[in-house]
Amino acid sequence: MNGTTGNGIAIDVKGLTKSFGGREVVHDLSMQVKRGSIYGFLGPNGSGKTTTIRILCGLLTPDSGEGTCLGYDIRRDAEKIKRQVGYMTQRFSLYQDLSVRENLEFVARLYGLRDARGAARDMIERLGLSGREEQLAGELSGGWKQRLALGACTLPNPKLLLLDEPTAGVDPKARRDFWNEIHALAADGLTVLVSTHYMDEAERCHEIAYIAYGHLLAHGTVEEVIAKSALTTYTVTGEDLNGLAAELPGKPGVDMVAPFGTSLHVSGRDVAALEASIAPWRDKSGLHWQKSSPSLEDVFIELMGRSRDNFQ
Amino acid sequence: MSTVVDHTPEREISERFGFLRRSYAMLVKEFIQLKRDRVSFAMIVMLPVMQLMLFGYAINTTPHNLPSAVLLQEDSDLARSVLKALENTAYFRFIYEVHDVDDFDNLLKSGKVLFGVEIPRGFERAVRRGDRPALLVAADATDPVAASSALGSLGTIVQTALKHDLYIGNPPEMPFEIRAHARYNPAAVSSLNIVPGLVGTILTMTMLIFTALSVTREVERGTMESLLSMPIKPVEVMFGKIIPYVLVGFVQAFLIIGIGVGLFGVPVLGNLFLLALLSTLFITTNLSIGYTISTVVQNQLQAMQMSMMFFLPSILLSGFMFPFAGMPAWAQYVGECLPLTHYLRIVRAIMLKGATMQNMRFDALALAALMLVAMIIAVTRFRRTLD
C-alpha cells in the first residue's frame, strides 16, 4: 500500500491541461520528479504553478493528460494520494481560531494517527513551539505560521510534500531555516516539490522547472537549464550604465538588458548578432565589458520575455 | 534551528474506524471553534430567551381591558349587572354604549372596539320567565388570540359574577345563553398553540443559520483548500459539522420549553423523553438542511439569504401563523415539505394533548425522510475538488 514505483519516480505526469472559463491555465505539461529530490517550480505569477500543484494532489481534475503521483493514478486514486501527500497552501490555511496544539491534533486525527495528542506534542517540540502550544494560530507571526504549516504537513509522515510558495513574505533568516529543514526532510527520503519566486531558493533545488503561461519552458538541474538556454551574457560595469540600458534594447541579437546593482547584464542567444550590436560600445572608455555565463535569473527573465512574445 | 528532521518517529497510522476517527476529528475542531466564537456562543442562549420573551409577551395570552361596545336595547337592572360582571373580568372595557345595530356593527368593523355585547329587548323578562334568552357577544377575531381567550372564559366568568346577585338567586344553570360570535376569523387559533410553536420556529431559525454558514466559512477563510487535500470524506465533514450543533439545539429546546412551562404555564402532558427524542430528530433535520444550503451557496451572505428564503415559508405555511387546515391545497403541499409543519404537530400534540409515538409516527417519519433527503443532497453537492 505504499505506491512505490520501481524506477524511483515520485511524480510522473504527461500532457496535463487545465482550463478555467475558457482560459488555458496549464498547457500540455509533462514532468518527472525523482524520489527524494527537491524539485523547484518557478515561473511568474499566474503561470499555472498553483494549478499544477493542485492537480498533483487531487484538488483539481485535469481536462486532459494523465500520470501518477507516488505510483497512484492522479485521476482515479486521489484519495490514496491524499493520504501520503502533505500540501502546504500558498495562503495560510490552518484554523486561525484554533491553537497550535489543536490544529496539529486535528490533522493527526484526520490522518488516523494512533496517538494524536502525542504526535502533536512531539511536533510542537520539534518545531520549537513549546510554550506557544496554546497560542491561537492566527496570532503567530508569519515565520511561525509557516513553520506550523510545514509541521502540520509533515505530521502524518507523507512521502511527498507539495509546497506552494512557502516562503513568501518570510524574513531571510526564517527562509534559510526553512530550507535547511526541507533539505533534511529530503535526506530522509521525502520528495519535495516547491514553488518559489526566489532565485537563491531555486539554486538550492536538485532540479528545477520553469513554467510560464501554463507552458513548461525549461527543466533540469540549474546547470542544465543555464546550459540549455544557450544564452551569452556580457556583464558591463562603468559609467553611464543607464544610458546604455536605454539604448541597447531592441538592437539585433540583444534579447535582454538587465541592471544588477552597479553592473548591467546584456544577453542574447545569437552570439554573432549580439557582439555586432554591442561593438560600438565595446571600446568606449569608462565601460568595462566581460563575457560571463548567465545567471539563473538571466535565463528566467529571458525565458519570460520570450514566452510573453509567444503566448500572449 | 532545523529541528523538524531529528528522527521523525514513524507514528503508527490506524486504518480501523477511519470513518469515526475522521468524523471525530472534525467534530472536536468544530466544538473548539464554536467555543472560541463568543458571539455565537452568546447567541445560543440569548436568541431563544429573547425571542420567547418578545413573542411570548407580545402575543399576551391574557389580554386586558379590550375596548368594547354595548348595544343596549333594554335598560334593566339585570342588563346593568351583567355588564358590570363582564367589566369586572378585566377583559372588557366598555367605551361605547349604542342603541342602534348599525352603529354597533360599524364600531366593530372600524376596529374601534374588539368586542360588542348585545343585550336584546325584553332580556330581563325572558330571564325571569326561564326562557334562556341569548346574550350575543361579538368578537373581532382578526386578533384571534385576544378574541378566543376572552370568549373562552366568558361563560364561567359571567356565571360566577352573577352567582351572588340576589336579583337572580343561585340558579342551577345559566339563566340565559351566551352566544359567542367570532367575527372575521371563525377558526381562532388558541393561545396555547403558540408557545409550543415557538419551540419549532426558534429552532428552525437558529439551527439553519449555524450550519448554513459552516462550509462557506471554510471556503472564505481559505481553510477548505487544506481540508480537501486531507483524506476526509464528505459524509465525515458533514457529521463533524452537524453533531456539535445537535447538542446546541438540544440546549436551546430545553431552554425554550423550560421557559414555556415556567413563565407561560404551558403544560407538557405527554412523555418528556419522546419530546426530547423527536426534538432531536427535528434539530438534526434543520441542521442537515442548513448544511445543504452551505454546500450550494458561494459565500456567507448568500447563505444568510437562502436561510431566510427557507425560514419565511416555514413560518407562514407550517401552521405556526395560520391554521394549516385553512390554507389552500397548494400551500398545504408546500407545508408538508417543511420540517416545521411536522414538528409543530408533534410538539403541540405531545405538550398539549399528551400524544404518543403511535400518534406521531407519520410526522416523525416525514421528518426523518426530509433529513435523509437533505443529507443526500449535501453529500452529493459537497465538492471534493476545487474545480
Interface residues (C-beta under 8 A of the other chain):
Chain A: R54 C57 G58 L59 L60 T61 A78 E79 K82 R83 V85 Y87 T89 R91 F92 S93 L94 Y95 Q96 D97 L98 E102 E105 F106 V107 A108 R109 L110 Y111 G112 L113 R114 D115 A116 G118 A119 D122 R126 L127 G128 L136 L150 G151 T154 P156 N157 D177 N180 E181 A184 L185 A187 D188
Chain B: M1 S2 T3 V4 V5 D6 T8 P9 E10 R11 E12 I13 S14 E15 G18 R21 R22 Y24 A25 M26 V28 K29 I32 Q33 R36 D37 R221 G222 T223 M224 E225 S226 L227 L228 S229 M230 P231 I232 R384 T385 L386 D387
